[in-house]
């Protein structure tokens, strides 16, 4: 609820909250070899390119699909995702720590960080915290 006259700052914050709710509730359809599953974007921990397949990890399960990482990245395009290496896409909400070479995810996985990408990662994490509030 926004009382009139509308405060511009409150309007901006409200619109950001709405966008955050939309981003957190978005889903993608994964066609695994055995089944089709809807996965919420916020539940995806990482995606790893492995030759012609893509391994998608969530807290509950892992899925292998035949899709290029670039195409998957376009489908889940959001400030919550970042590509730290040519073979990986990670959900910034699941990062627990990082250094110059590795990013540690909540599930214990280590994801490589390409050389020179540390400033970009820090900026992406800051942007994620500002827009998604975590």
N, C-alpha and C positions, 0 to 999 in steps of 0.2 A: 504494500500500500504506500503510495506517494501522495502526500497532501499538497494541495495547490497553495501558493505558487511552488512549482517544482524546483527543488534545489538541484543544480546541475551535478554536484558531486555525489549526492545520494542516487540520482538517476544512473550515473556511470557505475557506481558500486552495485546497484540492483541488476543492471544489464550484465555485468561481469558474473554475478552469482547465477543468473539464468543460464549464461553460456557455459559456466562450469557444470551445472546440473545436466545440461544437454550433452556435454563431452563425456561426463562420467557414466551416462546411461546408454551411450551409443554401443551398438553391437556389430559384429562382423560374422558372416556365415563361413565356417570352415568346412570344407569337404574333405574329410579324412578318408583314408582308403576303405574304412568300414562304415562310416556314418557321416551325417551332416549335423553340425553342432553350431549353435549361436554362442559366441563368446563376447562378453562385455570388454570393451577396450581397456578398462581399468584393471581387469583380471589378467591381462597379458603381461607376463614378466619380460620375455624377450623373444626374438625371432632370429634364427641362425640359418644362413644359407649353407647348404651342404650339397655341392654339385648341382643336380637338377631339382632337388627337393628343398623344402623349407621346414625347419623344425620350430614349432611354436610352443613355448613353455608357459603354462599357467600354474597357479598354486596346486590345483587339483590333478592336472594331467598334462601330457605332451601330445602334440598332434603333428603328423608329417603330411605335408601337402605338396603338390607339384605346382609351384608358382614362383616366379622370380621375386627376390627381395624388394626390388624397386617397385614392382606392381603392388605388393603387399603394403609397402610404405605409403604409397599414394592412397590406398584404400583406408588406412587408419590415420591419415594425416591429422595431427593434433599437436598442441604444445607439450603433451605428455610423452611423446615419443622422440627419441634422438638416435642418430646413427653414429656411434663412436668409432666404427670400423667398417670396412666395405662389406663384411660378411655378417654384421649384426645390426639389429634394431632393438633398442631397449625402452622400457617404460620407466621414465624418471621417477615415478612414484614408488618404485620398488628398489631404488638404489640405497644401499646402506653405507657404503664408503667407496673411496677411489683414491688412486695415486697417479703418477705420471704414466703408468703402463697398464693398470688394471682397474676395472670397475667391479665391485662386489655387489651382487644382487641379494635380495631378501632370502631367496631359496638356497644361497650359498654358492651359486655359479659365479665364476670369474669371467668377465668379458674384456677382451683386449681393447685398449684405447690407442688409436693411431697416434704416431708421433706428431707433436705440434697441435693436437686437438684439445689440450687441457683448458686453454682460455675459452674455447667454444663450448666445452662441456660445462664449465662454471656458469657461463652466460645462459645456457639452456636450462640449467638447474634453477638459477635465479628467476628466469622468466616463468618456469613451471610453478615455482612457489608463489609468485605474484598472481598468476592467472588461475591456478588450481587450488591455492590456499593450503598446501601441505608443506 
